[in-house]
Amino acid sequence: MPAGRAVASPTELAAAAEVLVLAVPVHRVRAAAAACRPELAPGTLVLHVCSVQAGPDRDLAESLGAEVEWCGCHPLFGPAALARGEPLRAVVCPNPLHPGAAARARAFWERLGCEVEEQEAAAHDRAMAYSHALAFFVAKGLLDLGELERLAFVPPSFQSMLETVDSVRADAGHLFLAIERANPFAAEARQRLLEALADVHARLDRAEAADASRSTELFPIPDLGARAPELARTRDAIDALDAELIELLARRARLARRAGGIKAEHGHGVRDPHRERELLAARRRLAVERGLDPDAVERVFAAVLRFSRELQGGGSGA
C-alpha cells in the first residue's frame, strides 16, 4: 500500500474516506458497519459489495439508518475476470432511506471503469438466485459426484461447466453458503431446477429409441435469442463484427498474393518457416496483452496462414 494511502486501522480509514467499501462476508456486514459508525466523517458514503442484497441492506439500515448515506452494490467481477481483461460491470441497488446514494455509487464505479446497472434489491437477488446460485449449486453437485478427476477428456460443450466448477473451487466456503442460504430466492430456484431435472429424467425413461427422430419435438431446447432482446442485440453486433473480420481477411488475402508475387520475382520459395514462427510468437504476445488464451489465438492464426498458403500456392503465406 503506498505510504500516502495507508492507514493504521479500519476505523482510521472510516474517518478519512469519502466512500467506504465494506468488502466483508455477508455475515460480517453488520459488525463492520457498527465498528466504523462512530468514526465516519460527515458525508461519507458506505457501500456493501455483497452478492446478496436483502440481509446486508437490513444490516446497514439498522447500523447506519438515515443518518449515514449507504447503498448496496454487487461488482460482477473478481480476480479471474480482471486477469482476463473482461469488461467490468457492477450493479447498484437504490434504497428508500437514501434516494441520492445510488447516483453517488454509480459515479464511484464508473470512475473505476465499470459499466453500471441499477436494479431494485429484490430483483437483483432473484436474478442471482436463478444464475449465480444455480451455477454454484450445479458445480458443487458435479464436484460431489467425484467423477471429474477421472475424466481424461471432455467435449467443448462441457468445458464451460468445468470453468464454473473451477470458480467454486477458488471461492471461499463462506461465499457458497451465503449465495445459497442468504439469498431469499435461492431455495426456490434450487427446488425448481430439481423438479425440472426430475421431469426430464422421467420423460427420458419413457422415451423409446424410435423417438430419436422426434427429439426436437419431445425435448425442445428453444433458441435463447427469441426470449432475450439483449442477446439478440449482442448477436447482431457479433454479426457486424464478423463482417468486418471477413473484410480484413479479404485485405490480408490481397497482401498475401502480393507477397507471393514478390517472392516469385526474387526466386524464393513460398514457405518461410522462420517468418511463420516469428509471426505466431508475436501473435501470442499480443494475445497475452489482451487477456486472451495464446494457444487459442495461435490456432486461429495457424488457420489464417494455411488460408494464405493456399493463395500463394502452398507456402507460408506470412
C-alpha positions in Angstrom: 0.0 0.0 0.0 1.5 3.4 -0.9 2.5 5.3 2.2 0.3 8.2 1.3 -2.8 6.0 1.2 -2.0 3.5 4.1 -3.9 3.8 7.4 -3.3 2.0 10.7 -6.8 0.6 11.2 -10.3 0.3 9.6 -11.6 3.0 12.0 -8.9 5.4 10.8 -9.9 4.6 7.2 -13.5 5.3 8.1 -12.6 8.7 9.4 -10.8 9.6 6.2 -12.8 8.0 3.5 -15.2 9.8 1.1 -16.5 6.4 0.0 -16.1 3.4 2.4 -16.5 0.0 0.8 -17.3 -2.8 3.3 -15.6 -5.7 1.4 -16.5 -8.3 4.1 -18.5 -11.6 4.1 -22.3 -11.2 4.3 -22.5 -12.2 7.9 -19.9 -9.6 8.9 -21.5 -6.5 7.3 -23.4 -5.5 10.5 -20.4 -5.8 12.7 -18.1 -3.9 10.2 -20.6 -1.1 9.8 -21.1 -0.8 13.6 -17.4 -0.7 14.2 -16.9 2.1 11.7 -20.0 4.1 12.5 -18.5 6.3 15.3 -15.6 7.3 13.1 -17.4 8.1 9.8 -16.9 11.7 8.6 -20.0 13.7 7.6 -21.0 13.0 4.0 -19.2 9.6 3.8 -21.0 7.1 1.5 -20.9 3.5 2.8 -21.2 0.7 0.2 -21.5 -3.0 0.8 -20.5 -5.3 -2.1 -22.3 -8.5 -1.4 -23.7 -11.0 -3.9 -26.9 -10.9 -1.9 -28.6 -7.6 -1.0 -31.5 -8.4 1.3 -29.6 -9.2 4.6 -26.8 -6.7 4.2 -29.3 -4.0 3.3 -31.2 -4.7 6.6 -27.9 -4.7 8.5 -26.9 -1.2 7.1 -30.4 0.2 7.7 -30.1 -0.9 11.3 -26.5 0.1 11.8 -26.4 3.3 9.9 -30.0 4.2 9.5 -30.9 7.5 7.8 -28.0 9.4 9.3 -25.2 7.9 7.2 -25.7 7.5 3.5 -25.3 4.0 2.3 -26.0 1.8 -0.8 -25.9 -1.9 -1.7 -23.8 -2.8 -4.7 -22.6 -6.0 -6.4 -19.4 -5.9 -8.5 -19.9 -8.7 -11.1 -16.2 -9.4 -11.4 -13.3 -10.9 -9.4 -9.6 -11.6 -9.8 -10.2 -14.1 -12.6 -12.2 -11.6 -14.7 -9.6 -8.9 -14.0 -6.9 -11.2 -15.2 -8.8 -12.0 -18.4 -9.4 -8.3 -19.1 -13.1 -8.8 -19.3 -15.5 -5.7 -19.2 -16.1 -4.8 -15.6 -19.8 -4.5 -14.6 -21.4 -3.5 -11.3 -25.0 -3.5 -10.0 -26.2 -0.6 -7.8 -29.3 -1.2 -5.8 -31.1 2.0 -4.6 -32.7 2.2 -1.1 -35.5 4.5 0.0 -33.6 5.8 3.1 -31.1 7.5 0.8 -32.5 8.4 -2.6 -29.3 10.1 -3.8 -26.9 7.3 -2.7 -27.4 5.2 -5.9 -26.2 8.1 -8.1 -23.1 8.6 -5.9 -22.4 4.8 -6.0 -22.8 4.8 -9.8 -20.3 7.6 -10.1 -17.9 5.7 -7.8 -18.0 2.5 -10.0 -17.8 4.5 -13.2 -14.6 6.2 -12.0 -13.2 2.7 -11.7 -14.1 1.9 -15.4 -17.2 -0.2 -14.7 -20.4 -0.5 -16.7 -23.1 0.1 -14.1 -26.7 -1.2 -14.0 -29.3 -0.1 -11.5 -31.7 -2.7 -10.1 -34.0 -3.0 -7.1 -32.5 -5.2 -4.4 -35.2 -7.9 -4.6 -34.9 -8.1 -8.4 -31.2 -8.4 -8.1 -31.4 -11.2 -5.5 -33.9 -13.1 -7.7 -31.7 -12.8 -10.7 -28.7 -14.0 -8.7 -30.7 -16.9 -7.3 -31.5 -18.1 -10.9 -28.0 -17.6 -12.2 -25.2 -17.3 -9.6 -26.8 -19.6 -7.0 -27.8 -22.3 -9.5 -24.4 -22.3 -11.2 -22.7 -22.9 -7.8 -25.3 -25.5 -6.9 -24.8 -27.5 -10.1 -21.0 -27.1 -9.8 -21.0 -28.3 -6.2 -23.1 -31.3 -7.3 -20.6 -32.1 -10.1 -17.7 -31.9 -7.6 -19.5 -34.2 -5.1 -20.1 -36.8 -7.8 -16.4 -37.5 -7.6 -16.1 -38.3 -11.3 -14.4 -35.1 -12.6 -10.9 -36.1 -11.6 -11.2 -39.4 -13.6 -12.2 -37.7 -16.9 -9.4 -38.0 -19.4 -11.0 -35.5 -21.8 -14.3 -33.6 -22.2 -16.2 -32.2 -25.2 -16.4 -28.4 -25.7 -20.0 -28.4 -24.5 -18.7 -29.4 -21.1 -15.8 -27.0 -20.9 -17.7 -24.0 -19.7 -19.2 -26.2 -16.9 -15.7 -27.1 -15.8 -14.9 -23.4 -15.7 -17.9 -22.9 -13.3 -16.6 -25.8 -11.2 -13.2 -24.2 -11.0 -14.8 -20.9 -9.8 -16.4 -22.9 -7.0 -13.1 -24.4 -6.1 -11.5 -21.0 -6.0 -14.1 -19.3 -3.8 -14.1 -19.5 0.0 -16.6 -21.8 1.7 -18.5 -18.9 3.3 -19.3 -17.5 -0.2 -21.0 -20.7 -1.3 -23.1 -20.8 1.9 -24.0 -17.1 1.6 -25.1 -17.5 -2.1 -27.3 -20.5 -1.3 -28.7 -19.6 2.1 -28.6 -15.8 2.5 -30.4 -15.2 -0.8 -34.2 -15.4 -0.1 -34.9 -16.7 -3.6 -32.2 -19.4 -3.8 -34.1 -22.3 -2.2 -37.0 -21.7 -4.7 -34.6 -21.7 -7.6 -32.9 -24.9 -6.5 -36.2 -26.6 -6.0 -37.5 -25.6 -9.4 -34.3 -26.8 -11.0 -34.5 -30.2 -9.3 -38.2 -30.5 -10.4 -37.3 -29.7 -13.9 -34.5 -32.2 -14.0 -36.7 -34.9 -12.5 -39.3 -34.3 -15.2 -36.7 -34.5 -17.9 -35.3 -37.7 -16.3 -38.7 -39.2 -16.2 -39.5 -38.3 -19.8 -36.2 -39.8 -21.0 -37.0 -43.0 -19.2 -40.4 -43.2 -21.0 -38.9 -42.3 -24.4 -38.3 -45.0 -26.9 -35.3 -45.4 -29.2 -37.6 -45.0 -32.1 -38.4 -41.5 -30.9 -34.9 -40.2 -31.8 -36.3 -38.6 -35.0 -38.7 -36.6 -32.8 -36.1 -35.4 -30.3 -36.6 -31.7 -31.1 -40.4 -32.1 -30.7 -40.2 -34.2 -27.5 -37.3 -32.3 -25.8 -37.4 -28.8 -27.3 -34.5 -26.5 -26.5 -35.6 -23.1 -27.6 -33.2 -20.6 -29.0 -32.5 -18.0 -26.3 -32.3 -15.2 -28.8 -36.0 -15.2 -29.2 -36.6 -14.6 -25.5 -33.7 -12.3 -24.7 -33.6 -9.0 -26.6 -30.2 -8.2 -25.1 -28.8 -11.4 -26.5 -30.4 -10.6 -29.9 -28.7 -7.2 -29.9 -25.4 -8.8 -28.9 -25.7 -11.3 -31.7 -26.3 -8.5 -34.2 -23.2 -6.8 -33.0 -21.2 -10.1 -33.4 -22.6 -10.5 -36.9 -21.4 -7.0 -37.8 -18.0 -7.7 -36.3 -17.8 -10.9 -38.3 -18.4 -9.0 -41.5 -15.6 -6.7 -40.5 -13.3 -9.7 -39.9 -14.2 -11.1 -43.4 -13.3 -7.7 -44.9 -10.0 -7.8 -43.0 -9.3 -11.3 -44.3 -10.0 -10.2 -47.8 -7.4 -7.4 -47.3 -5.0 -9.9 -45.9 -5.6 -12.2 -48.8 -4.7 -9.3 -51.3 -1.4 -8.7 -49.3 -0.6 -12.4 -49.3 -1.0 -12.6 -53.0 1.3 -9.5 -53.4 3.9 -11.2 -51.0 3.7 -14.4 -53.1 4.4 -12.4 -56.3 7.4 -10.6 -54.8 8.8 -13.9 -53.6 8.4 -15.4 -57.1 10.2 -12.4 -58.7 13.2 -12.9 -56.4 13.3 -16.7 -56.9 12.3 -17.6 -53.3 10.0 -20.4 -52.3 6.7 -19.5 -50.8 7.2 -21.2 -47.5 9.3 -19.3 -44.9 9.3 -21.3 -41.6 11.4 -18.7 -39.7 8.9 -15.9 -40.6 6.0 -18.2 -39.7 7.4 -18.9 -36.2 8.1 -15.2 -35.6 4.6 -14.3 -36.7 2.9 -16.9 -34.4 5.1 -15.9 -31.5 4.2 -12.2 -32.0 0.5 -13.0 -32.2 0.8 -15.0 -28.9 2.4 -12.0 -27.2 -0.5 -9.8 -28.4 -3.0 -12.3 -27.2 -1.5 -12.2 -23.7 -1.5 -8.4 -23.7 -5.2 -8.5 -24.5 -6.1 -11.2 -21.9 -6.7 -13.9 -24.5 -5.6 -17.5 -24.5 -2.4 -17.5 -26.5 -2.9 -21.2 -27.6 -6.3 -20.4 -28.9 -5.1 -17.3 -30.8 -2.2 -19.3 -32.2 -4.7 -21.8 -33.6 -6.7 -19.1 -35.2 -3.6 -17.6 -36.9 -2.3 -21.0 -37.9 -5.6 -21.4 -39.8 -5.1 -17.9 -41.4 -1.6 -18.9 -42.5 -3.0 -22.1 -44.1 -5.5 -19.9 -45.9 -2.8 -17.6 -47.1 -0.6 -20.6 -48.2 -3.4 -21.8 -50.5 -3.5 -18.3 -52.1 0.3 -18.4 -52.7 0.4 -21.9 -54.0 1.3 -23.9 -50.9 3.9 -21.8 -49.0 3.9 -20.0 -45.7 1.6 -17.1 -46.7 3.0 -14.9 -44.0 
